[in-house]
Amino acid sequence: MSDFPISPDAKSPAGAFPWVPRWRTLLSSLAMARNPIGNLNEVHRHRGDTVGIHLGGIRPTVVTRDPALAQHILQKNHRRYLKSDLTHGLIRYLGRGLLTNEGADWLRQRRLIQPGFHRQRLAGLTRLMQAAAEEWTQELRARTAQGPAEVDIHEAMTRVAFRIIAQATFGTSMSEAQRERLSDILTRIQAFYVRTIRQPYLQPWWRASGSYRRHDALSRELRELVRGFIRQRRADGPGLSHDDLLQMLLDVRYEDTGEPMMEDQLLDEANILLLAGHETSANALSWLFYLLASHPEAADKVRTEMVAAGLAQRPPTFEELMRLPYSMQVIQETMRLYPPAWILDRVALEADEFRGQSIPKGTLFSIYLYGLHRHPGLWPEPDAFRPERFAPDAQPPVPTYGYLPFGGRTAPVHRQPLCPH
């Protein structure tokens, strides 16, 4: 019997969607905070693809793994839905960057920044990633020179991922100690913020105990560290050549005014770049190693493919990534099973309707990407690791809006090999 039964007379705060009684979600809030994925899977398994619950027993939200509803919210009717305060709350710690911003300001910043990620810069970032990977593999060889060694892969990938994003953003001007401090600050802020969402009933305790003050102080330290790099770069002047994301942000100009970004906006965007390239990337890499270790036949196919492409003794260039289709399918399947962002939030700005069901203004939606990616009605053997799902001629084809590893308003091009573009 499910821990989340729905009473026949359960009142619906949002249209005709079924709702778990609030007292049930309040009683189960600790279990949900400890294991949100396992508990949400149970809710959907017993009660359907779209169900209302109360976050922490307090905040009403409609959780869905219905690809049609996800497409309705993220693409077909996206102008009626914006990120909710669950995402906007990060503004307190990181500022208004592309992740946390919304509306016209978000669109203006996106149009300003996107051209900076041109092919030449992506090729340079690929080389940077390869250098960081090679540094780690050398460290690994040294540790295993005398025999097998136990490796905490998540800790290792966190260091590798942050080295990559820090160097991609700030070049080589950051010391190891500064990288570790920035990584620690971002990890602590993100962990605390997630707790405030999952356990909102603890907010009075966090205020009284000074948790908010301590994390606000960490946010100020983060901003001052990043501000120092920005000011140092500006002090270097145009005589020094830099090919990193900070320089790209410094060089861009708004079309309407010809003006550069103000310092605080630069800070916000740099903070978001650091966050976006940190934990999610480390998690994706960690799960990739886990799945390859658990499926040696797939690891053998990756090695065979690299040998056939002439890449056994050196890393591929950016242009050569397209010669590794099976390796790309492995990455795609990893992100299906373990999406970097496993849930998205959107709030209805006005009343809407979906398949005859009313959606009142203010309805909060949680689009459960993990559930979409493992939906038994969308994916044969949904929990199995099968990279061949993403082969060009695979049947059945990847379901529309059933694969959203990065979220977004438009569905990804599933049949193309996954590479930066």
C-alpha positions in Angstrom: 0.0 0.0 0.0 1.3 3.4 -0.9 2.5 5.9 1.7 0.7 8.6 -0.3 -3.0 7.5 -0.7 -5.3 10.1 -2.2 -8.6 10.4 -0.5 -11.6 10.3 -2.9 -12.8 13.6 -1.6 -9.3 15.2 -1.5 -9.7 18.9 -2.3 -7.6 20.1 -5.2 -5.7 23.4 -4.8 -5.0 23.4 -8.6 -7.8 22.4 -10.9 -8.8 18.7 -11.3 -5.4 17.2 -10.6 -5.5 14.5 -7.8 -3.9 15.6 -4.5 -2.3 13.7 -1.7 -3.9 14.9 1.5 -1.7 17.6 3.1 -1.5 15.8 6.5 0.0 12.7 4.6 2.8 14.8 3.0 3.5 16.5 6.3 3.9 13.2 8.1 6.1 12.0 5.2 8.1 15.2 4.9 11.2 13.9 6.6 11.3 10.8 4.5 10.8 13.0 1.4 13.6 15.3 2.4 16.0 12.3 2.9 15.0 10.4 -0.3 12.9 12.7 -2.6 13.4 10.5 -5.7 12.4 7.3 -4.1 9.3 8.8 -2.5 8.3 10.7 -5.7 8.7 7.4 -7.6 6.2 5.8 -5.2 3.7 8.7 -5.6 3.7 8.3 -9.4 3.8 4.5 -9.4 0.6 4.4 -7.3 -1.2 7.6 -8.3 -0.4 8.5 -11.9 1.8 10.8 -13.9 0.5 14.1 -12.4 -0.1 14.4 -8.7 -0.4 17.3 -6.2 1.6 17.2 -3.0 2.7 19.8 -0.4 6.5 20.4 -0.2 7.5 19.8 3.4 3.8 19.5 4.1 3.5 23.2 3.5 3.9 24.4 -0.1 1.4 23.0 -2.7 3.0 21.9 -5.9 1.9 19.7 -8.8 4.5 17.1 -9.6 4.4 15.7 -13.2 6.2 13.2 -15.3 3.8 13.6 -18.2 5.8 14.5 -21.3 2.8 16.3 -22.9 2.3 18.5 -19.8 6.0 19.2 -19.7 6.0 20.3 -23.3 2.9 22.4 -22.6 4.7 24.2 -19.8 8.2 24.4 -21.2 7.5 25.0 -24.9 3.9 25.3 -26.2 2.7 27.7 -23.6 6.0 28.8 -22.0 5.1 32.5 -21.9 2.5 31.7 -19.2 5.0 29.9 -17.0 8.2 31.3 -15.4 10.7 30.0 -12.9 9.2 30.1 -9.4 10.6 31.5 -6.2 12.2 28.0 -5.6 14.7 29.0 -8.2 14.6 32.7 -7.6 15.6 32.1 -4.0 19.1 31.5 -5.2 19.3 35.2 -6.1 19.9 35.8 -2.4 23.2 34.0 -2.6 24.3 34.1 -6.3 22.6 37.1 -7.9 20.6 37.4 -11.1 22.5 35.4 -13.6 21.1 33.3 -16.5 20.0 30.5 -14.1 18.1 32.7 -11.7 17.0 35.6 -13.9 13.7 35.7 -15.8 11.6 37.5 -18.4 13.0 40.4 -20.5 16.2 40.7 -18.4 17.0 37.0 -18.9 16.4 37.2 -22.6 18.6 40.3 -22.9 21.4 38.6 -21.1 21.1 35.4 -23.0 21.2 37.2 -26.3 24.3 39.1 -25.1 26.2 36.0 -23.9 25.3 33.2 -26.3 27.4 34.4 -29.2 30.4 34.2 -27.0 30.2 30.4 -27.0 31.3 30.2 -30.6 33.1 27.2 -32.1 36.6 28.5 -31.5 35.9 29.0 -27.8 34.3 25.6 -27.5 37.4 24.1 -29.1 39.5 25.9 -26.5 37.3 24.7 -23.7 37.6 21.1 -25.0 41.4 21.4 -24.7 41.1 22.8 -21.2 38.9 19.9 -20.2 41.3 17.4 -21.7 44.3 19.0 -19.8 42.4 18.7 -16.5 41.4 15.1 -17.3 45.0 14.2 -18.1 46.2 15.8 -14.8 43.8 13.6 -12.9 44.7 10.4 -14.8 48.3 11.1 -14.0 47.4 11.4 -10.4 45.5 8.2 -10.7 48.4 6.3 -12.3 50.6 7.4 -9.5 48.2 6.2 -6.9 47.8 2.8 -8.6 51.5 2.3 -9.5 51.9 -0.2 -6.7 48.5 -1.9 -7.1 44.8 -1.2 -7.0 43.6 1.8 -5.0 40.2 2.9 -3.7 39.0 6.2 -5.3 36.2 8.4 -4.1 35.0 9.2 -7.6 32.6 11.9 -6.6 35.3 13.8 -4.7 37.7 13.4 -7.6 35.2 14.5 -10.2 34.2 17.5 -8.0 37.8 18.7 -8.0 38.2 18.0 -11.8 35.0 19.7 -12.7 35.7 22.8 -10.6 39.2 23.0 -11.9 37.8 23.1 -15.4 35.1 25.6 -14.8 37.4 27.9 -12.7 40.0 27.9 -15.4 37.4 28.3 -18.2 36.0 31.3 -16.4 39.1 32.9 -14.9 42.0 31.4 -16.9 45.1 30.4 -14.9 45.0 33.4 -12.5 43.3 31.4 -9.7 45.4 29.5 -7.2 44.6 26.0 -5.9 43.7 27.4 -2.5 41.3 29.9 -4.1 39.7 27.2 -6.2 39.1 25.0 -3.2 37.6 27.9 -1.2 35.2 28.8 -4.0 34.2 25.2 -4.5 33.6 24.8 -0.7 31.5 28.0 -0.6 29.3 27.0 -3.5 28.9 23.5 -2.2 27.8 24.7 1.2 25.4 27.4 -0.2 23.8 24.9 -2.5 23.4 22.2 0.1 21.8 24.7 2.5 19.5 26.1 -0.1 18.2 22.6 -1.1 17.4 22.0 2.6 15.4 25.2 2.8 13.2 23.9 -0.1 12.8 20.4 1.2 12.2 21.3 4.8 10.6 24.7 4.9 9.1 24.1 8.4 12.7 24.4 9.8 13.0 28.1 8.6 12.3 29.5 12.1 15.1 27.3 13.5 17.5 28.4 10.8 16.8 32.0 11.5 17.2 31.6 15.2 20.4 29.5 14.9 22.1 31.9 12.6 22.2 29.6 9.6 20.8 32.2 7.2 23.4 34.8 8.5 26.3 32.3 8.0 25.3 31.5 4.5 24.7 35.2 3.7 28.3 35.7 4.9 29.5 33.0 2.6 27.7 34.7 -0.3 29.4 37.9 0.5 32.8 36.2 0.6 32.1 34.5 -2.8 31.2 37.9 -4.3 34.3 39.6 -3.0 36.5 36.8 -4.3 35.0 36.9 -7.7 35.0 40.7 -7.7 38.8 40.6 -7.0 39.3 38.5 -10.2 37.2 40.9 -12.2 39.0 44.0 -11.0 42.4 42.4 -11.5 41.5 41.5 -15.1 40.4 45.1 -15.8 43.6 46.4 -14.2 45.6 44.2 -16.6 44.4 46.3 -19.4 44.1 45.4 -23.1 47.8 44.5 -23.4 47.4 41.0 -22.0 45.5 38.4 -24.1 43.0 36.2 -22.3 40.8 33.6 -23.9 38.4 32.7 -21.1 34.8 33.2 -20.2 35.5 36.2 -18.0 37.1 38.0 -20.9 34.2 37.1 -23.0 31.8 38.7 -20.4 34.0 41.8 -20.2 34.1 42.2 -24.0 30.4 41.9 -24.8 28.4 45.0 -25.5 24.6 45.5 -25.3 23.3 46.2 -28.8 21.0 49.0 -27.8 23.5 51.0 -25.8 26.9 49.8 -26.8 27.7 49.6 -23.1 29.4 46.7 -21.3 27.9 44.8 -18.3 28.1 46.6 -15.0 30.4 45.0 -12.4 27.5 43.5 -10.3 26.0 41.9 -13.4 29.4 40.4 -14.3 29.6 39.1 -10.7 26.2 37.4 -11.1 26.9 35.8 -14.4 30.3 34.6 -13.2 28.8 33.1 -10.1 26.2 31.2 -12.2 28.9 29.9 -14.5 30.8 28.5 -11.5 27.6 26.9 -10.0 26.4 25.5 -13.3 29.8 23.9 -14.1 30.4 22.6 -10.6 28.1 20.1 -8.9 25.9 19.0 -11.9 29.0 18.3 -14.0 30.7 16.4 -11.1 27.6 14.3 -10.6 27.3 13.5 -14.3 30.9 12.4 -14.5 30.6 10.3 -11.3 27.5 8.5 -12.6 29.3 7.9 -16.0 32.2 6.2 -14.3 29.8 4.2 -12.1 27.8 3.0 -15.1 30.9 2.1 -17.1 32.4 0.2 -14.1 29.1 -1.7 -13.7 28.9 -2.5 -17.4 32.4 -3.5 -18.6 31.0 -4.5 -22.0 30.1 -0.9 -22.6 33.5 0.3 -21.4 35.1 -2.2 -23.9 33.0 -0.8 -26.7 34.2 2.7 -25.9 37.8 1.6 -25.9 37.3 -0.2 -29.2 35.7 2.8 -30.8 38.6 5.0 -29.7 41.1 2.6 -31.2 39.2 2.4 -34.5 39.1 6.2 -34.6 42.9 6.4 -34.1 42.4 8.0 -30.7 43.8 5.4 -28.4 47.0 7.3 -27.6 45.7 10.9 -27.6 42.5 12.8 -26.7 40.2 13.8 -29.6 40.1 17.4 -30.8 36.8 19.2 -30.8 36.2 18.3 -34.4 36.9 14.6 -33.8 34.2 14.2 -31.2 31.8 13.3 -34.0 33.9 10.2 -34.7 32.9 8.7 -31.4 29.1 8.1 -31.7 28.9 5.2 -29.3 30.7 7.2 -26.6 28.2 10.0 -27.1 25.4 7.5 -26.7 26.9 6.4 -23.4 26.9 10.0 -22.2 23.3 10.5 -23.4 22.1 7.3 -21.6 24.0 8.3 -18.4 22.1 11.6 -18.4 18.9 9.8 -19.0 19.3 7.6 -16.0 20.9 10.4 -13.9 19.9 13.8 -15.3 22.2 16.6 -14.1 19.0 18.6 -13.1 16.4 16.0 -12.0 13.5 18.4 -11.4 12.4 21.8 -12.7 10.0 24.4 -11.2 7.6 26.6 -13.1 4.7 28.8 -11.8 1.6 29.8 -13.8 1.5 33.5 -14.4 -2.2 33.4 -15.4 -5.0 30.9 -15.5 -4.5 28.1 -18.1 -5.9 24.8 -19.2 -4.4 21.5 -20.1 -6.5 18.8 -21.7 -9.7 20.1 -20.1 -8.2 20.5 -16.7 -8.1 24.0 -15.3 -4.8 25.4 -14.0 -5.4 28.4 -11.7 -3.0 31.4 -11.7 -0.2 30.8 -9.3 -0.1 27.0 -9.6 3.4 25.7 -8.9 4.6 22.8 -11.1 7.6 20.6 -10.4 8.5 18.8 -13.7 10.1 15.6 -12.6 12.8 14.9 -15.2 14.1 11.9 -13.4 10.6 10.4 -13.6 10.2 11.3 -17.3 13.5 9.6 -18.0 12.5 6.4 -16.4 8.8 6.4 -17.3 7.9 2.8 -18.0 5.4 4.0 -20.6 8.0 5.9 -22.5 11.2 3.8 -22.2 11.4 0.0 -22.6 13.3 -1.4 -19.5 13.5 2.1 -18.1 16.0 1.3 -15.4 18.4 -0.6 -17.7 21.6 1.0 -19.0 21.3 0.7 -22.8 23.3 3.4 -24.7 21.9 2.0 -28.0 18.6 3.7 -27.3 20.3 6.8 -28.8 21.6 5.2 -32.0 20.3 7.0 -35.1 18.1 4.0 -36.1 17.0 2.9 -32.6 13.5 1.7 -32.1 11.4 3.0 -30.4 12.6 6.5 -31.0 13.4 8.8 -28.1 10.0 10.1 -26.9 9.2 13.7 -27.5 9.7 15.6 -24.3 10.6 12.4 -22.6 14.3 13.2 -22.5 15.3 16.6 -21.1 18.7 16.3 -19.3 19.1 20.1 -19.4 15.5 21.1 -19.2 14.7 24.1 -21.4 12.0 25.4 -23.6 12.8 23.2 -26.7 13.4 19.5 -26.9 17.0 18.5 -27.7 17.9 17.0 -31.1 18.0 13.4 -29.9 19.3 11.8 -33.0 22.5 13.9 -33.3 25.6 12.7 -31.4 25.8 14.7 -28.2 28.6 17.2 -28.5 28.9 20.9 -27.6 27.4 23.2 -30.2 
